[in-house]
Amino acid sequence: MVKNRVHLDVRVGTGLVGDERVAVLEAECARLIPLGASRLHLLQADEDNESCLLMQDVEGNEFCLD
């Protein structure tokens, strides 16, 4: 199987940081799971980037809630 070459970033936490951002990402994740998405893992904030949540659609394509 060939890995998907397109990776989408779905903006849900624009302008938010820290725990507030993670809470919004987790809420959107919870909304998407019943629709067929899968939660893979949370990528924690570092010096250069805010947290994002890596997910997968029903066909196995990865996307980030950002």
Buried (B, 14 or more C-beta within 10 A) or exposed (E): EEEBEEEBEBEBBEEBEEEEBBEBBBEBBEEBEEEEBBBBEBBEBEEEEBBBBBBBBEEEBBBBBB
